[in-house]
Amino acid sequence: MIYPGEIHPDEITNVMQVPPTFISVAGEKVTNSRGLTREVKDSGWFLSTEGYVLSKDLREHIDWVVEKITPHSESLKAVQKLDGVKVTLKCVWFSLLGHSGPVLWPEQMRALADLDLECSFDIYFVED
């Protein structure tokens, strides 16, 4: 995820030379699946594995993102240096049993470190 601050997400695409899977633009009105409309507060540039990686193995999702971004690592560094821009890899995990969780191998940690990417987790505990 890239939160570009005052920069339009299309500019991030121009610099990165990687197409996002989704963008949101501050001030635009969006309607969700329940028909509720809201105004986007903060712009965002997103590269999501949803619909591209079917595995439940977090490593495969990270590998996919890294594979897309690594050829453009210099462009990513340029984006990371822009004032007001926040870049992070956000992983969502749904726990059905309340224990265990995602695993990162050294390969994924090394690849993220090489890209100077932080990795955050949103973990949800799902009840039966």
Residue pairs with C-beta under 8 A, 6 or more apart in sequence:
1 44
1 45
1 46
1 47
1 87
1 88
1 89
1 90
2 9
2 12
2 44
2 45
2 46
2 79
2 85
2 86
2 87
3 42
3 43
3 44
3 45
3 85
3 86
3 87
4 11
4 12
4 43
4 44
4 45
4 82
4 84
4 85
5 43
5 82
5 83
5 84
5 85
5 86
6 84
7 43
7 82
7 84
7 85
8 25
8 43
9 20
9 23
9 24
9 25
9 43
9 44
9 45
10 23
12 20
12 45
12 79
12 85
13 19
13 20
13 23
13 45
15 75
15 78
15 79
16 45
16 69
16 72
16 75
16 76
16 79
17 72
17 75
18 47
18 68
18 69
18 72
18 75
20 45
20 46
20 47
21 46
21 47
21 48
21 50
21 51
21 52
22 44
22 46
22 48
23 43
23 44
23 45
23 46
24 30
24 40
24 42
24 43
24 44
24 46
25 40
25 43
26 40
26 41
26 42
26 43
27 39
27 40
28 39
28 40
29 37
29 38
29 39
29 40
30 37
30 38
30 39
30 40
31 37
32 38
47 65
47 68
47 69
49 61
49 64
49 65
52 64
53 60
53 61
53 64
55 61
58 91
58 93
58 102
58 103
58 104
59 103
59 104
59 105
59 107
59 108
61 91
62 89
62 91
62 104
62 108
62 111
62 112
62 119
63 108
63 111
65 89
66 108
66 111
66 112
66 115
69 76
69 115
70 111
70 114
70 115
73 114
73 115
76 87
76 115
76 116
77 116
79 85
79 87
80 87
80 116
87 117
87 118
88 117
88 118
88 119
88 120
89 112
89 117
89 118
89 119
89 120
90 119
90 120
90 121
90 122
91 102
91 119
91 120
91 121
91 122
92 121
92 122
92 123
92 124
93 101
93 102
93 121
93 122
93 123
93 124
94 123
94 124
94 126
95 101
95 123
95 124
95 125
95 126
96 126
96 128
98 125
101 123
102 121
104 119
112 118
112 119
